[in-house]
Amino acid sequence: MKIAVFSDIHANWQSLEAVMEDCPPVDETLCLGDVVGYGGDPKRCVDEVMDNGWLTLVGNHDRACTDPEILEWFNDDAATVVRWTVDVIGPERLEWLRDLPDSHTKENVLLVHASPRDHIYEYVLDSAVAHANLELLRGKLCLHGHTHVPGIFGFSDGQVTHDYRVDTFRLAGPALVNPGSIGQPRDGIPMASYGIWDVDEGTFEFRRVRYDIGGAQQAIREAQLPERFAARLETGR
């Protein structure tokens, strides 16, 4: 069984469309959260995910759309986009965001947006945070997003390892596997990032896709959202 693993679409229709065109035939698609936020096409992206019936988890930007108290943790520009998103997507899409779960287990693998110990908010970016979360997994695997940086944290001889920008990786627990971001990559490569999980072979393939960055920037600018969210798409930072 092959499963496409998407994360952090962030209302970037051009990148989502490119990923769907690139994606090989799969049996299922998972989305690890943050369908909205930052980008200018939240309605189109939410509709695509909803209509396809993908198993989708809640991300921090998704949650902020239905729990405004969370916005105090957001920077001003990100909060501006959340408020705009709430205004434009309509009640049906908001209700869908509200009902998204914060975790799921698939084939004995934990699925979350952020981390095993904090499903929505914690960033796994360094060895100390990775170590604490790897210990919680007790030898199992976790697929997560949130950082917008593809890679795998694991253990080797008691030390935390970080395989970054790998192509295909043979899965062995414990491990934290991040497919990267479809809509706003932050590893210096301005290409959409996602993964293919081959359950039978026990592998995870990282894939990168070029997309219409100019079109995504235009959507942000036409919505009069903060310019920095358009500009950063060019650099992947």
Buried (B, 14 or more C-beta within 10 A) or exposed (E): EBBBBBBBBBBBBBBBBBBBEBBEEBEBBBBBBBBBBBBBBBBBBBBBBBEEEBBBBBBBBBBBBBEEEBBEEBEEEBBBBBBBBBEEBEEEBBEBBEEBEBBBEBEEBBBBBBBBBBBBBBEBBEBEBBBBBBEEBEEBBBBBBBBBBBBBBBBEEEEBBBBEBEEEBEBEBBBBBBBBBBBBBBBEBBBBBBBBBBBEEEBBBBBBBEBBBEBBBBBBEEBEBBEEBBEBBEEBB
